Amino acid sequence: MLQPTERSALPDGPARTGSCPADALEEALARFAKRHGIPQRERQMLRCLLEGRSNRRTADLLGLRLSTVKLYNHALFRRIGAGSRLQAGLLVLWDLLWAEPAPRFRYADQAARAAALAAADSPLAPVWRAMAATERERQLLCGILCGMSNKQIGARFGLSTSAVKTGLSPLFRRLGVEGRLQAALWVFRRAAGRPDADPAPPGRP
C-alpha cells in the first residue's frame, strides 16, 4: 500500500456514499487486524473503541479491570503506531471509508490533509452541507479527523490554541458527542451513509 506522501492530499475518489453494509466495520477491522497481526483481545479493545466506548465501559462490557484494559490498549497502540485512542480509531476509519491510510501523524502530512478536507468541494462536502457547518466547524472537525492537537489545528488554520479549545465544546454539544473520537465517528458514519450508527450516548455501556 502506498504511503500517504506518495498520494495526493485527498483520496483519489469521493467518499463512499449510500448504504454501508452492517458488517462493513467488522470487515475493516478484520483487514486491519490481519495486516498488523493484532491478537483477539486487542482487537476487542479496538472494536469497543470504535463503538465510542470509554475504557471504563469497555472494562464493564468485557468483565476486565480498568487497569487491564489500559494495558491492552497500550500494547495495541504500540503495535499499530498510534499515540492515542483517537489515532487508533482513525487508522481503521480511514481504511473503512476510503481504503486509504490515515495521514501519518506528523504535522506536515496532517496539515495538508486537514486543509484539503475542510474545503467546500472536498469529499466530505455532503456532510458539511447536511450539517450546515461553518468554516470554523469544518476546520475543527478536519483537524480532529487527521489526529491533530489543538495547537496543531490552530497553527494550520490561523487560530489560537484557546480559540480551538473554546470552539470544540459547543461543537461536541451540537453533534451530541463526548469527545474527539466520537466526533470523528460522527463524520465518518455520515460520509459512509450511516447516520443512524452513532456512538452510544452518555449513560449507555
N, C-alpha and C positions, 0 to 999 in steps of 0.2 A: 504494500500500500504506500502511495506517495506521501512524503512528509508535507505538512502544511506549507512550508517555504517553497515547495515545488508546485503549489497550486495557486490559483488566483485567490484574492482576498475573500471571495464568496464561493459557495458550492457552485458547480458547473450548471446546475439547472434549478428550477424553482423548488421550494419545499414541497414535499409530498402532501397532497391535499386529498379531500374526500374521506371515505371511510378508512379506518385504521383497524385491522384485524384485532380481535380481543387479545390474541396471544402474541401480538407484534412485540410488545415489550419483553416478553419471555424469550422470544426468538432472538432479539437483540442481545439479551443477557447471555443466552447460550453461546452465541457467536463470540461475544466479548470474553466470557469465562474460558472458552476453549483457546482463544488467542493468547490469553495471559496465564493460562494454567491455574485458574482460580479454584481452590477446593470448595466443597459443598457448603461448609459453614460460612466461609467468607462470601460466597455467592448469596446466601441467605441475608447476610448483612447488607449487601448491595441492593438486593430486592426490596428490603424494608426501607432503605434509604430512598430509593426511587418511588416508593409509595408515600413519601413525605413523613415517615415515622421518625421520631426523635430516638436517641439512644435508649432512653428510659422506656419508651413504648415498645421498642424492639426487644429489650430485655424482658418485659412483661409478656410479650407475644410468644417468645421462644423459651421462656422459663429459664433465663440466664441471669446472672448477676450483672449489674450495670458495669462493673469493672471488667467483666469478661467480654462484654460487647465492645468496650473501648479497646481492649487488647486485640480482638479480632479485626476491628476497623483499622487499627494502627498497622497490622500486618497486611491488610488489604490495600491500604493507601500506599505502602512501600512497594508492594508488588506491581501496582499499576502506574506508579509515578504521580500520584495525586497528593496534594498537600492539605486537603480538607474534604469534608463531606460534599461541599459544592463542586469541587473539581472532580471528585469521583463520579458524582452523578452526571456531570457534563460530559465526561468521557463516553458514557453509554448513550446519553441522549443525542449527541451529535451523530453517533453511529446509527441510531434508530431512525432519526428523521432524514438525514442526508447521506447516510452510509459514508461518512467522511470523518476523519479525525477532528477532535476539538482543537481549537488553536493551542499551540504549545504555550505553556504557562510562563511565557516571557513577555515583557511589556510590548516590544515591537510587534510581535505576532498578534497579541490580544488587541492592541490599539487599532491595528489595521482592520481586523475582522469586526470589531465593535463599531467602528465608523461606517463600514460598508453595510452592516445590518441595520444601523439606525437610519439609513437613507430612506426617503419616502418611497423609492422604487425598488427596495430590496425584496428578497424572497419572503420576508416577514410583513410586507406591506398590507396583505389582507388582515393580518392580526392587528396591525396598528390602526387600520381604518375601522375595524369592527369595534375596537375599544375606544375609538376617538382619542387616541394617545396624543399628548402634547409632545413637542420636540424634546423637552426635558425628560418626560417619562420614557420616550424611546431611547434616549441616551443612557439613562439609568439601567433600564432593562437589558440593553445590549451589552453594557459593561458587565452586568451580572452573568449574562449568557456566555461571556468569554472568560469568566472566572477572575475578574479584576477586583482589586481592593478599592475602597472609597478614594484613597489617594490617587490611584491609577486612573480611575474614572474621571476624577477632577482634572488631572493633568491632560487627559486626552480631549476632553470637551470644554476646557477653559473654565472650570468651576472650582470653587474652594472645597476642601475636604468637608468642612462643616456644612456647606450647601448640599453636597451629596448626601451626607448623613441625614440632614433635615428633610430632604426630599424623599428618602426611602420610606420613612414611617407612613406618611399618607398614601404613598403608592401601594404599600403592602396592605393597608386597610382597604383601599379601593378594590384590590384584587381578591381580598378575603384570604390572604395567605399569612404565614407566620414568619417567613424569612426568605433569604436569598434562594435556597434550593427549591422551595415551594413556588417562588415566583418564576424560576426557570422552568419548572414543570408546567406551570400555568401557560406560559408562552408556547412551549414545545407541543403540548397537547392540543392547543388550538391550531397551531400550524399543521399538525397531523390530522386535523379534523375530528378531534375527540374532546370537545369542551366539557363533556359530562364526566370525564375521568379525572377529577381534581383530587388533590391530596385530602386525606382525612382531616376534617375541621378540628379545632381545639376541643379536647374532651373525649375524642374517639381514639382507641388504641391504634 
